[in-house]
Amino acid sequence: ESLQGFRDRPLDQCGLPYGVWDGTDGKARVGGRIVARAVIGATGGTRDGEREVLGGEVGDSEDGAFWIAFLRGLRARGLTGVKLVISDAHLGLREAISSVMLDAAWQRCRVHLARNVLAKVPKGSADMVAAAMRTIYAQPDATHVHAQFHEIVSTLERQLPDAANIPHDTRANAPALPAPP
């Protein structure tokens, strides 16, 4: 199968409720020159944990218009049923999700969240903060997750307020997850 055939294949069998979508910056040769390019991609996941690469594109920049065109292309190929998208907090992507994937909630990727928090932490405190943040995800249920999240953010607010703003703002802007079907 050709690369173009893979990129254009129908996704009508894909009622994938979860998506992990991301982009990065790179360089490419265009017209004999090396220029900055954006590379974006989408992976879908089933409730059983199976994953499928849905698509990828290269464009001029990772702006909202590029993400909207990409997501519309996935829908046109038959992608349905997306209930939750996990990604970085890129504004263009978040706006595209809300305008194209109308039933989908958005959640910030925990790896990107940790990177963003640690960028605001002195190097000598980074290991401690990273370990503390990992305890949030190790809780046995939602009640304990919320309590641990509050404890970690409260501690950060007292010691590293710039770092605390990131998880605090993420939580404040996260929509409620839809009920499972």
WOSULQUI-V180676 format. One record per backbone hydrogen bond with DSSP energy under -0.5 kcal/mol. CO is the residue of the C=O (numbers start at 0). NH is the residue of the N-H. E is the energy in kcal/mol with one decimal. If there is no record, write none. Layout:
BEGIN
co = <CO | CO>
nh = <NH | NH>
e = <E | E>
END
This chain:
BEGIN
co = <1 | 2 | 3 | 4 | 5 | 10 | 12 | 13 | 13 | 14 | 16 | 16 | 17 | 18 | 18 | 19 | 21 | 23 | 25 | 27 | 27 | 29 | 32 | 32 | 34 | 36 | 37 | 38 | 39 | 40 | 41 | 41 | 42 | 43 | 44 | 45 | 49 | 51 | 51 | 54 | 56 | 58 | 60 | 62 | 63 | 64 | 65 | 66 | 67 | 68 | 69 | 70 | 71 | 72 | 73 | 74 | 76 | 79 | 82 | 83 | 84 | 85 | 86 | 89 | 90 | 91 | 92 | 93 | 94 | 95 | 95 | 96 | 99 | 100 | 104 | 105 | 106 | 108 | 109 | 110 | 111 | 112 | 113 | 114 | 116 | 117 | 121 | 121 | 122 | 122 | 124 | 125 | 126 | 127 | 128 | 129 | 130 | 131 | 131 | 132 | 132 | 133 | 135 | 140 | 141 | 142 | 143 | 144 | 145 | 146 | 147 | 148 | 149 | 150 | 151 | 152 | 153 | 154 | 155 | 159 | 159 | 160 | 161 | 162 | 162 | 163 | 164 | 165 | 166 | 167 | 168 | 169 | 170>
nh = <5 | 6 | 7 | 8 | 8 | 13 | 14 | 15 | 79 | 16 | 82 | 83 | 44 | 20 | 85 | 42 | 40 | 38 | 36 | 29 | 34 | 32 | 29 | 34 | 27 | 25 | 58 | 23 | 56 | 21 | 53 | 54 | 19 | 51 | 17 | 48 | 45 | 43 | 53 | 41 | 39 | 37 | 62 | 66 | 67 | 68 | 69 | 70 | 71 | 72 | 73 | 74 | 75 | 76 | 78 | 77 | 10 | 15 | 104 | 18 | 106 | 20 | 108 | 93 | 94 | 95 | 96 | 97 | 98 | 99 | 100 | 100 | 101 | 103 | 84 | 174 | 86 | 112 | 113 | 114 | 115 | 116 | 117 | 118 | 119 | 120 | 124 | 125 | 125 | 126 | 128 | 129 | 130 | 131 | 132 | 133 | 134 | 134 | 135 | 135 | 136 | 137 | 138 | 144 | 145 | 146 | 147 | 148 | 149 | 150 | 151 | 152 | 153 | 154 | 155 | 156 | 157 | 158 | 159 | 162 | 163 | 164 | 165 | 165 | 166 | 167 | 168 | 169 | 170 | 171 | 172 | 173 | 173>
e = <-2.1 | -2.5 | -1.8 | -0.7 | -0.7 | -2.2 | -1.2 | -1.2 | -1.7 | -0.7 | -2.3 | -2.2 | -2.9 | -0.5 | -3.3 | -2.0 | -2.6 | -3.0 | -2.7 | -0.7 | -2.9 | -1.5 | -3.2 | -0.6 | -2.2 | -3.1 | -2.6 | -2.3 | -2.2 | -2.0 | -2.6 | -1.4 | -2.8 | -2.4 | -1.8 | -1.6 | -2.5 | -3.1 | -0.6 | -2.4 | -2.6 | -2.9 | -1.7 | -2.1 | -3.0 | -2.3 | -2.2 | -2.9 | -2.6 | -1.9 | -1.8 | -2.3 | -2.7 | -1.6 | -2.3 | -1.6 | -4.2 | -0.8 | -3.0 | -2.1 | -2.7 | -1.8 | -3.2 | -2.4 | -2.6 | -1.9 | -2.7 | -2.1 | -1.5 | -2.4 | -0.6 | -1.7 | -1.1 | -2.0 | -2.5 | -0.5 | -1.9 | -2.6 | -2.4 | -2.4 | -2.6 | -2.6 | -3.0 | -1.5 | -2.0 | -1.3 | -2.2 | -0.8 | -0.8 | -0.5 | -2.5 | -2.7 | -2.3 | -2.4 | -2.6 | -2.0 | -1.0 | -0.6 | -0.5 | -1.2 | -0.7 | -0.6 | -1.0 | -2.2 | -2.7 | -2.0 | -2.7 | -2.8 | -2.4 | -2.2 | -2.7 | -2.8 | -2.5 | -2.2 | -2.5 | -2.6 | -1.5 | -1.9 | -3.5 | -0.7 | -1.9 | -1.5 | -0.6 | -0.8 | -0.8 | -2.0 | -2.8 | -2.3 | -2.5 | -2.3 | -1.9 | -0.7 | -0.8>
END
